[in-house]
Amino acid sequence: MNGKRIYNFSPGPGVLPLEVLEKCASEMTNYGDSGMSVMEMSHRSKVYVNIFEEARQKLRDTMGISDKYEVLFLQGGASTQFSMVPLNLMKEGHTADYCITGHFSKNAAKEAEKYGPTNIAFDGAAENYTRIPKQEELKLTPDASYVHICTNNTIYGTTWDYVPKTNGVPLVADMSSNILSVPVNVDDYGLIYAGAQKNMGPAGLTVVIIRRDLMGHALPITPTMLNYETMSKKDSMYNTPTTYAVYVHGLVLDWLKKIGGVAEMEKINRAKAKLVYDALDECKVLIPIANKDSRSLMNVTFKTNDPDLDAKFIKEAAENDLCNLKGHRSVGGMRASLYNAMPIEGCKKLADFIRKFDIENR
Ligand SMILES: *Cc1c(COP(=O)(O)O)cnc(C)c1O
C-alpha cells in the first residue's frame, strides 16, 4: 500500500479511521476463513447475517438504544428519509412541524409538503441560517404528527445544543452529520436518522432508529420499500441491503469503543473544535460564520471578505496537506469538517495554518 494520507476535511463522504481502512484491506479478499470478500457474500448467508446483526447490536450498545426502538439499516441516503418520515408518520387531519435551520431541513420540509399539511415552526433563512432558535421561538402545533429538526447543519456549521420540548409530540431528528459525536438520549426522540457517510462509515448505508409504536401507520400510497414496518418485519433485509457498508460501519463502532465510546469521543471532539475556533477568534482577516452560541463541533464555517483570498486560503492549505476546505456554494468561504475520524493532529495543523495565513494576509 502507498502510505500517503492527507488531512481530509471533506463534509461527506468524510474521513474514516485509518485503522478501519487497514482492517478492511487486510480482510478484503478473505473475510475470516470464508475465502471470500464481504462484498461477494450472500446477504442471507450465515457468515454475513452475523456481520449484520453484530453491527446492529454494536450500534445499540454504543448509543444505548433500548428495546422500545427498532434499528433499521436502509439505503437511499438521508434524503430518502425526507419522504419516508412523512409517508410513515403523518396522521390524517394533523400537521407536521418543521424547524428550518439550513439546507437539509428545508429540503425535508419541501418534501413533506407533498404528502400532507406542514407548519414551519421556525425558519432561519432571513439570517442565512447562522443560528439555532431558542425554545420560545418555535411555533409548534400542539397536536402535530411530529416535529422535525436537523441536529447539525452541515453546510452552515450550526448545532442544536438542546433537545426542544415538544409536549409529547414525537421528535424526528436528522443526525446525519453529528450522530455518534456526542452522547444522545435516544428516548428523547421518536425517530433518528442519518446517512452513514459522515460519522458512521461509507456512503450507501442509512441508519434509522424508530420507536416501535410509530411503525404500522404508513399512508396507503407508501411504496413497500419506503415502509418502516416492511423493513422492520424483514429485519432490514426485504431486499439486498448495502452489505459492505454495514460491515465497515461495524468496524467503525469497534474503533469508537476502543477510544472509550461516545462520551470520550465528545471530549475529543470538543478539544478538536476548540483548537480551530480559538484560532479563528484571534484572526482579523478570517471570520467565523456561525453565531458563537450555535457553533457546530463537526463543521466549522469561516471566510474572509474577499472570494479571491478565500481561494488562496484553500489552495495554500491544500499545499500543506489540509484538504477539502472549500465551503458549500450557498455559504462560500471555507468549511472544515472535523468528524470523529479526523485526528486531533489535523486540527492542530489547521489551527496553526489559520493563524499563519491570517497574519500574512493582513
Ligand atoms: C449529508 C446530509 C444529508 C444528505 O445525505 P444523503 O445521504 O446524501 O441523502 C442530509 N442531512 C444532513 C444533515 C446531512 O449532513
The ligand as a MOL file (V3000), in Angstrom:
LIG
                    3D

  0  0  0     0  0            999 V3000
M  V30 BEGIN CTAB
M  V30 COUNTS 15 15 0 0 0
M  V30 BEGIN ATOM
M  V30 1 C -25.2560 14.9830 4.1420 0
M  V30 2 C -26.5620 15.2900 4.7760 0
M  V30 3 C -27.7850 14.9280 4.2110 0
M  V30 4 C -27.8780 14.2740 2.8610 0
M  V30 5 O -27.4780 12.9740 2.9620 0
M  V30 6 P -27.5980 11.9430 1.7470 0
M  V30 7 O -27.2200 10.6700 2.4140 0
M  V30 8 O -26.6410 12.4080 0.7040 0
M  V30 9 O -29.0000 11.9590 1.2670 0
M  V30 10 C -28.9360 15.1930 4.8980 0
M  V30 11 N -28.9130 15.8030 6.0870 0
M  V30 12 C -27.7590 16.1880 6.6620 0
M  V30 13 C -27.7870 16.8600 7.9900 0
M  V30 14 C -26.5540 15.9410 6.0230 0
M  V30 15 O -25.3950 16.3210 6.5980 0
M  V30 END ATOM
M  V30 BEGIN BOND
M  V30 1 1 1 2
M  V30 2 1 2 3
M  V30 3 2 2 14
M  V30 4 1 3 4
M  V30 5 2 3 10
M  V30 6 1 4 5
M  V30 7 1 5 6
M  V30 8 2 6 7
M  V30 9 1 6 8
M  V30 10 1 6 9
M  V30 11 1 10 11
M  V30 12 2 11 12
M  V30 13 1 12 13
M  V30 14 1 12 14
M  V30 15 1 14 15
M  V30 END BOND
M  V30 END CTAB
M  END
